[in-house]
Amino acid sequence: MYNNYNLAVKLWVKAAVIRAIKTFAQTAVATIATIGTTILLDVDWKLVVSTATLAGILSILTSVAGLPEVKNEMLLKQYNDNNDHENNN
């Protein structure tokens, strides 16, 4: 049971961080596009970084509600463990 808990925590952290990074990047791109400038030096980078950081933080907080990919990976591991146990008997 303890090993499954550790695995679930590791999977959750990995999935939540990946989601937060993707959210950060997508928000940064959207913010730059919304500013509507074609010159890279004219971008308000403080606005882009602060908006994207807030989106990343909100993504982590939203992940607390649950991540379906973690549940799927845990079910797959449980299935594989059961099959390994049956094959060894």
C-alpha positions in Angstrom: 0.0 0.0 0.0 2.8 2.4 0.9 4.5 1.8 -2.4 1.3 2.6 -4.3 1.0 5.8 -2.4 4.5 6.9 -3.2 4.0 6.0 -6.8 0.7 8.0 -6.9 2.5 11.0 -5.4 5.4 10.8 -7.9 3.0 10.4 -10.8 0.8 13.3 -9.6 3.8 15.7 -9.2 5.2 14.7 -12.6 1.8 15.2 -14.3 1.0 18.5 -12.5 4.4 20.0 -13.3 4.1 19.0 -17.0 0.6 20.6 -17.1 1.9 23.7 -15.4 4.8 24.1 -17.8 2.5 23.6 -20.8 0.0 26.1 -19.4 2.8 28.6 -18.7 4.0 28.3 -22.3 0.6 28.5 -23.9 -0.3 31.5 -21.8 2.9 33.3 -22.7 2.3 32.7 -26.4 -1.3 33.9 -26.1 -0.3 37.0 -24.1 2.4 37.9 -26.7 -0.2 37.4 -29.5 -2.8 39.5 -27.6 -0.4 42.4 -27.2 -0.4 42.5 -31.0 3.2 43.6 -31.5 5.4 42.3 -34.3 8.6 43.6 -32.8 10.1 41.4 -30.1 11.6 44.3 -28.2 8.2 46.0 -27.8 6.7 43.1 -25.8 6.0 43.9 -22.2 7.9 40.9 -20.8 7.0 41.7 -17.2 3.3 41.3 -18.2 4.0 38.1 -20.2 5.9 36.4 -17.4 3.6 37.5 -14.6 0.5 36.4 -16.5 2.0 33.1 -17.5 3.3 32.5 -14.0 -0.1 33.0 -12.5 -1.6 30.6 -15.1 1.0 28.0 -14.1 0.2 28.4 -10.4 -3.5 28.1 -11.1 -2.8 25.0 -13.1 -1.1 23.4 -10.1 -4.0 24.4 -7.8 -6.5 23.0 -10.3 -4.5 19.7 -10.4 -5.2 19.2 -6.7 -8.7 18.3 -7.8 -7.3 15.3 -9.6 -5.4 14.4 -12.7 -7.0 11.7 -14.9 -3.6 10.6 -16.3 -2.4 9.7 -12.8 -5.5 7.6 -12.2 -5.0 5.9 -15.6 -1.4 5.1 -14.9 -2.2 3.7 -11.4 -4.9 1.5 -12.9 -2.4 0.3 -15.5 0.2 -0.5 -12.9 -2.3 -2.3 -10.7 -3.4 -4.4 -13.8 0.2 -5.2 -14.7 1.0 -6.1 -11.1 -2.0 -8.5 -10.9 -1.0 -10.1 -14.2 2.6 -10.5 -13.0 1.4 -12.1 -9.8 -0.9 -14.5 -11.7 1.8 -15.5 -14.1 4.2 -16.2 -11.3 1.8 -18.6 -9.6 
